[in-house]
Amino acid sequence: MAHANLKLPMRARTPIPACAGVGLRSQHHRDSLISPAKAGWLEVHSENYFGRGGAPLRNLEDIRADYPISLHGVGMSLGSVDELDRNHLRQLKALITCIEPGLVSEHLCWSSFGGSYLNDLLPLPYTGATLTFLVTRIDEVQGFLGRQILLENPSSYLEYQYSTYSESEFLDELSRRSGCGILLDINNVYVSCTNHGWNALDYIRNIAVDQVKEIHLAGHTVNTIAGRNILIDTHNGPVSESVWLLYQSALQRLGSVPTLIEWDADLPSWQVLVDEAVKADAYLEKCYEQAA
Amino acid sequence: MNRLHETQRDFSRYVLQNSDQIPAGIKANGIAVEQRLNIYRNNTRLGLTEVLREVYPVVNKLVGDAFFNRLAQAYINLHPSKSACLLTFGGRFSEVIAGYKDAQGLAYLPDTARLEWYVHEAYHAADDSLLDVPALAQLDAESYQRLGFKVHLTGRFIASDYPIGRIWIDNQCDARQESLIDLTKGGCCLLIFRPELEVGIVSLNYADYQCLTALASGLTLIRAVECVIATHPDFDIQPPLKQWLQMGLLTDFFIL
């Protein structure tokens, strides 16, 4: 392993390898560098590094010397009827220039209205009008950043009566028309399909294989509302068995795709996160062998 | 797009302003639409509350989780987030606490919150340069008359009627046994400053505080010292100036 204090030559735009990575939270920064347990790559939330200086940026530069990095945004509010926040885009572009990530991703959602932010991933109606609107927005963003972004399917707890596309058809069509890639969150597929009674395998079948550039896996929580189970995307525990099963089915269709373990609340030790990544790696290897 | 606009307008009002009006066009599918929306209302509000709790751990420790949650709800209602980047969310918490009826008995709380915000700001503020000491040493005596200094970009100042520095230290997670703090024992003047990566809180005497805040506001050294001498005739600038230069608090100089 590389010594933490030795600055290696930066690996410009190191591609994200088709193995398992871990979503890095600041509490694990040190362990990610000094622990013998390593993830294949790391992903961070872009907005956490929009500060002007200090430890966060310094730490990100350190880990960038040891790991391929992916930048994952949670606040661009692509689906909002508000204008795109130019300042946000400028900050993201500056971070991309500095970190040279292998992948840059965002969400299929909206999160602001009238200049106020809910800082949450809110569901969109899947209509022709929304599709046209999002194609323009993504085009604007990709043009400004000078690169492709990936769009992640959200977990959702409600649907709109006036949607005319299924979510997977919408995402697939959006990706074809805008040229964005897809970040397929298998936990979100499972959560939304369970909540709305969609078929998870159909969902995955609707997505064009070559558009999927990254997979997310995370834990969820089961809540009971009005006598019915609703799954909430809490990222506060290990990946559930059902999601591991769905992941294996997805890999059979998609082949080996870079896969990220997300765990954001009630953080476990770094070792536990790496162990989850090792588990994903075993499925990825099996998939690779089957293909060979 | 009108329909998307209406949906987002009513949805955000429901979540952020606790409006009762249900956005049109949402499927019930076995669960009341209101209950579905409440999941988002709870998630959003809990998420923002946790962001505040991370920035204000001392306030949280002083008032407890339940009271803090109520303060956070009041904050979200009055000052919803204006940015996707949450590093800038929560800057007016001190104001909201000061105006919160049930917190009136906790007079030290607004200043404590302000101190925590300054620590948070200093942690993320831009890095700054080191002062060019040889260039400063070469200045002629005449230039001294018009000499001013730039204070480090992370530098923040606060003066309080309460011992908030002591309150802050005693309520850190790694603080030793809590001790009783006598709130009548007087206030304090503090400098919050991040020389490298760690934010430090430095206790200042009132004369030094006056001088530094005068310098930070752009006054020349001579003018700043004159301000201090008006209330502290014995003030000697040499020792503190040397100390500020040594600790890297003054990052540049200018001749006005």
Interface residues (C-beta under 8 A of the other chain):
Chain A: E47 N48 F50 G51 R52 G53 G54 A55 P56 R58 G73 V74 G75 M76 S77 S80 V81 D85 H88 Q91 W110 S111 S112 F113 G114 G115 S116 Y117 L118 N119 D120 L122 L124 P125 T127 A129 T130 F133 Y157 L158 E159 Y160 Q161 Y162 H196 G197 N223 I225 A226 R228 I230 I232
Chain B: M1 R3 L4 H5 T7 Q8 R9 F11 S12 V15 L16 G25 I26 K27 N29 G30 I31 A32 V33 Q35 R36 L37 I39 Y40 N43 T44 G47 L48 V51 P80 S81 K82 S83 A84 C85 L86 L87 F89 Y123 H124 A125 A126 D127 L153 T154 R194 L197 E198
